[in-house]
């Protein structure tokens, strides 16, 4: 049976691919397990400095399985208590793992990102969309809500009013609207998407790995805490970084007008 989540590296950049194109990369229980396990492994790998997440085929991710909802199987089966447990122990592991991940993640959205697929894109730090991408917070059309934190992430990405419009109508928006609303950084031609995502990832990965991880963490924490708390955290992080070999190398490389050679020390 082929892996439903694949992972490869190109230098210091990792690429995770949703690999179930026949069902438009809709999430299964096994796929969730593989994704969480892969992210957990990457989190411990100091060689990976940036991560790209994309989908195989023409879709990014079609969200949860409608067939499971219809048949009351998988996460949708077993009654209300099982549904609660399946959500907490299944889908909700995804946002918890993303938030705990210190490595920056770029969503290369190659096609429709629907339901939980839209939520996962919103969990990423940077989103680049192909001109064939679309986004839909479509849960309400199926008589449910986003159980994986989508409203939390989407509100922070595009603001309350636009998040409410997407959530309460269930309507899809195209890539150009997503860019205008700030859901994606930019829109590129479909055949250049991975190239553009890789260029961005490599621009990030060229820097000292501890600086990357701390900057990512500071960005995440800044959205949740007041200025004083952010300043205290920044001071602690800066105090550590100023005493690393990589920071000395970064200064030396800048003065010598050459790329830095970083070892994570």
Beta strands, then each sheet from edge to edge (+ up, - down):
strand 1: 5-10
strand 2: 13-18
strand 3: 50-55
strand 4: 59-61
strand 5: 104-109
strand 6: 112-114
strand 7: 126-130
strand 8: 134-136
strand 9: 172-174
strand 10: 186-188
sheet 1: 1+ 2- 3- 5- 7- 10-
sheet 2: 4+ 6+ 8+ 9-
end
